[in-house]
Amino acid sequence: MYPGFKQVQGLLPFIFALWSLISGTGAVAQLYYSPDAVDTSALLKQAQSPDPAAKSEALAELAYFFRQKNPERSLLLAEEALKYAHPEKDLSWLVKIYFARGAAFHYLGNYPESVRWSLDALDLATKTEDPLMWFRSIELLVLTYLYSSNDELAMKYASMAFPMISAAKSKTEKFGLLIRLGWVYKQTGNFERAIPLFLKADQLSGECDTIGPANTSLNALHLGSCYYALKQTDSALYFFRKSDRVRAANHIEVIDRVVTGIGQCFRNMNRPDSAMHYFQISRNLSEQTGDMSNLATVNLELGNLYREAGLISEALAYYRQAVSFGKWVAENHAFYTDQRKSIDFWFSPSQDVPVFYEISGYKTVIAAYRSISEVYRDQGNYRDALINFEEAVSVEDLLEKIYRRSEVIQLSTRYETSFKDQKIQMLLRESEQGILKINRSRVIILILSGFMALGLVIFLFLFRNKSVKARQQSISLQQRLLRSQMNPHFIYNSLSCIQSFILSHEPDLANKYLAHFARLMRNILKSSAQEFVTLEEEIVTIENYLELQRVRFADKFDFRIEVDENLDTGTLLLPPMMAQPFIENSIEHGIKHKETKGLIEVRFWQSNGSFYCEIRDDGVGREKAMEIQMKSDAKHRSVATTITRERLAVINRKRKHKISLGIIDLKDDAGEGVGTRVVFEVPMRL
C-alpha cells in the first residue's frame, strides 16, 4: 500500500460521487469533463471582506478557477490567499491553494515547481481526508511527470489508482479509471500493459449505456493505436473501424482522425488504393473541423503514397502542406483552429500543455522536410535537396532544445520528488512507530498482569529485535551518507565553467558540457538510492566526471579509460562512485601541482575470480602534495581515503566476499614521487 491511500480508502465511494460531477459523459462545455462552475463576481466581492477567513476562502476559489484559463493570475491570487489563510484552521482552503499553484505551474511548463506544490497538496489532502483533491493531485502529478520525461515516477503515482478500480461501485467509474491508466501506459510506450486496461474498458462500454459514445469511441481509438504500434495491423484495423462507426453515428468531430489510422493500416497491408481512399476522407473531414494536427499527418501520408506511385509533383505539394500545418500546431499550441475543439480533444484538462503541441508539430515538419529533400536528391536536384535538408536540421535543433530543457527539468522534478518522498516516509515511519508503541504497551501490560515472567522474556526479545533493526538501519543510512560526498566546489565550478562558455558565446561547448553535467547529476541521483550499480554505469559516471574536471582545469591533464573486452560491464556490480574520491585526489593534489600536463589512467580488468579498478596518475605524489598543502592550508585535510575505507568496512561487514583497497606511491630511481596508483579488487560475485 502506498502513502496516503490508507487514509482515504474508506472514502472511495465519496470520491466517485464527486468524480461523477466533474468527469462524466454529460459534460456541457467539454466532451470528456465538465468545467468548474464558479460565480467569479461574488468571489471577487468576497475577496474584499475584512474577515481573513472569508478573504482566504474567496482568493483560494479564484486561484483554483483560473489555474488553466489564466495561470499567471492564478499564481498571484494563490500567493495573496496564503497571506490570509490560517495554517491550522483553513486547511481545506490551503489544499486548494497548493493544488492551484501546482496546476498553474504545470500549464506554464514549470514542472519542478508544479511537482513541489502538487506533492504538498497531496500530503495535505491525505491529512484532511479530502478525497476529491487527493485524486486530482494524483492525476496532476502523473501528467506532470509524463511531460517532464519522468516515466518511472509517472507510473509510480498512476499505480495509486489501481486499488480504486476494484473499489469502484459503478461501471462508469471503473471505465474512467481504466482509460486514464491505459493512457498513461500508452504514453510511456508500455503498449502491452495498456491493452488489457483498454480491453476491460471496451467490455464495460458494451455493458453500460451511461459510459456514452464519445468515451467508447475514444477507448477504441486508443486500442487501435496500441495494436498499430505493436505492428498487429489486423487488431488495430478492427478497433479503428469500431471507433469510426461510433464516431460517425454520433458526429464526434474530435475523433475524426481515427480515419487516418484506418488508412495507415491499409498502407501497412500493401493496399495503397484503400489507404488513399481513407486518407482523402480523413483530409476532407479535418478541413471541415479545422483539425490542423491531423491535416499535417494525413498530408504527410498522402505525400508518401503519391511518391511511391511516382507522382512526384503531387507528393511535393502534400509534403509542403504537411510542413505548413505542422508548424501551425507547434507555433499556436493547438490541434484545432477552434480553441474549444482543442480543449474537447483532451480527456482531462491537465493534458493540455504547450510542449505536447510543439513536439507533435515539429516531428511532422521534420519528416516532411526530409521527404522533400529525398525527392529532390533522387531527381538530382542537389541544391533544393540541401535547402530542405537544412530546414529539417533547423527544426531538429528546435526539438533538441526542447528535449535538453526536458533533461534539466527531469533532474529538478526528480530532486523535488525525492526530497518530498523522504519527508513523507519519515512522517509515516514516525506515525507507524507511534501506533506500534501504543499496541506494544497494551500487550505488555496485559501479559504482565497474569504472566510477569513470560512478559519479561517477551520484552527482552522485542528489545533485542528492535536493536538489531536499528543497527541495520544505521548501517544503511551510513552507506547512503558515505555515498553522498561529492565535492560541492566541483558542482559550483562546473556550473561556472558552463556559464563562462555561454557568456563567451560558445553555445556548442556550453551544450556539450551541460549534457555531461546533466548525465553526471542524473547518475548520482540514481545511484544515491542503490547499494550497487553496474560497472557500465560506473564507467559512464567516471567519464562524465573527468570530462567536466578537464574543462574546469583548462586541459591541465588528459585521461584514458581502458576496459578489458572480456569484462561483462552490464552485469558486474560494484559500489557507486567508488573511484571518484581518488580521481579527485589525483587532480587536486597530484596533477594540480605539476608543472607539465598530467595524465590520469583508469583501467578495469579481471583475474582469478575478481575484477580490478586501477586509478593511476603521474602527479607529484602524496608526500610532495602533503608538503605543499601544509604550506598553503595547514587546516585542510583530505578525507577521501578515510571515508572510502569506512564505507568498504560497512559494505564488507555484510558480505562473504570482500572488496579490498590498495594505495601505492610511485617513485623514480631517485626516490622522488612521480604519481600514485590506487587499486580496488572487487569479487565477481558479491
Phi, psi and omega in degrees: 000141185264164181300132173098334185287324181303319185291332184250359185303319181289348182258012182303317178303324179292323176303312183292325178298317178291320182299321181299337179277335186251348189217034183267186180273350180268041182295149181267300184266326180252153185287321187251349179209157181260137178288161177290134177264112185224137174270091186294327181298315180295322181291320178297324177292317179296330181294344178272359184296144176286345180284117183303322181295314180295320179297315180298318180298313182294315180296322179296316179297319179293318178298320179294319182292319185271006187303326178258319183296320182210078187299326179297316178294321179302318180295320179295317179295319179294321179297320178293321180297323180298332181292330186255346182285133177281128187296344180246328185270327187257044184296324181296325179280329177297322177301314181294323179296312179300315181295317180301318178295317178299316180293318180298314177297326177299312181292334178276354178086008177268080189291323178302315179292324178299315179298316182302310184284327179293321177294322176296319178296317179298317180299313182288324177296326177293314182295321183270000181053050176261096189293323182295312181290330175299312181295315181295324178295318177300312182298317180295318178298317180301312182292322179296317177295321179299312185284347175257016175066024175260068186300322182298316179289326176300316180294323181299312182283331176296325182296342178296338182276347183302315179299336180290334181297311180291334181276344182297136184267336181244157179291329178296316178298316180299316180302313181302318179291318182296317182290327177295311181294319178300320179297320179298313178299320180297316181293332179268006177083007178270066187295323181297327179276336180285321187303312180301326179292315178295323179296319177296319178295322179298319178297317180296323182295332177281344183259345189226116182291333185289346179294325172089153183293324181299315179293319180298314181294318180297317181296318177296323176298316177300316180298314178301318180296319180294313179296323179296319179296329179272007179063026174263078193296320182299314179294320178299315181297321180301312184282329174299317180293323177297315178300319182293321179298314180294318179301310184294320182293333185244008175054051180266099189295322188287358177249015177303330185295349177298333179296326175298320178300320178297316178299320179295324177297314179296325177296318179293335179272008178062043176236075187299326181295316178294319178300314179301317180302311183287327177297320180292321176299313181299321180296316180296318179298317182292327176294325179288321184268349182076031180277090185291328180294312179290328176298321177297314182294312186288328175293324175296316179296317179296320176302317180296318180295314180294325178295317178295331179277357179084009179266081193289317183296320177294319179300314180298322179297317179293320179300318181294324176293323177299319177300312183298312182291321179297318178295322179299315180300313183293320185279329182263356179052049180202155175266333185240152174292330175269112185302328180297325178288327175298322177291318179300333184298331188267143178284329180226142182299332182288349178284340188274091180229150185302318187298330179297317179292319181300311182297315181299311181295314183294325179299317179293319180300315180299314180299320181292314179300318180295321178295318177299316179300318180294323178298312180295323178298316180296333178276352184084009179269079189287335179296307180291330176298316180293319181301313182287328175296318179295324176298317179299317180296321180298317179289325177298325177297319177298317180293322180295323177297321178297316180293320178297318178299323180294325179298314180293318178298321180301315179298317183294317181293324178295321179295312180302317182293317180300316180297315182291319179300319179299320180294316180297315181298322180296316179296320179295319178297318179298318179296313181296321179295323178296315178296318181299320181295320180296312180298320181294321180297319179297318180296316182296318180296319180297317182290317182297330181296330181245326186229077184301315183294315180295323178299322179296318179298314180297318179301314180298320180296314180295322179298316179296318180297319179295321179296318179298316180297319180296321179293319178296320178295321179298318179297316180297316179295323180297319179298315181295323178297315182293335180279351186256032186268018178305128183297119180296332177297324179298315180297314180298314182293324178298313178296324178296318179297314180298319178298321180294323176298318180295313181295330180269015176059048174240070186296327181296314178294320179299315178297317182300311184281336172294322177296316177300316182295317180298317180294321180296313180297322179296317179297320180295314179298320181294315185284344183297337180258009183239142177282326179223150174233166178286156178300324179299316179294321180294322180294319178298318179298315180298316182297315179295321179296314180294322178300316180292320179293325180295319179288328179296321182264021172052053177056037176292341182211161169251164175220157180219131178244121180243132181234124177303126183296342180278350180283132175271087187294341182280344183242334180293140184243150173203161179298141183291146175055038180287323185275339189304316181299326182281329173294320178297318177298319179302319182284308188289325187248341181256296184291322185303323184268004181272140184284328180258174181293137185259175179220131174244126180245132175239120183237146175230128177210170181237152180192133172052051175076009177225162168240154189239146173238121181242131173245117183234134174231162178248042180280201186276355180091161186291321182295313180296319179298323180292320177299314180297319182295319180297325180287323186272321183206089185293337183280337183289140179219121178286129183247011184301314183295315180298314181298316182294318179296319178296318180297316179295324178297319178295316180295314183295335180299332183256003187240143176287316178264126190264153172262131181244156182230134176228139179235124183238128175277125180269131182228155176271187183297334181272003179083010179274145181291131179234023178138183181222144178234125179243131183231128172255134172251120184241124178301143179297329178237105182283000000 
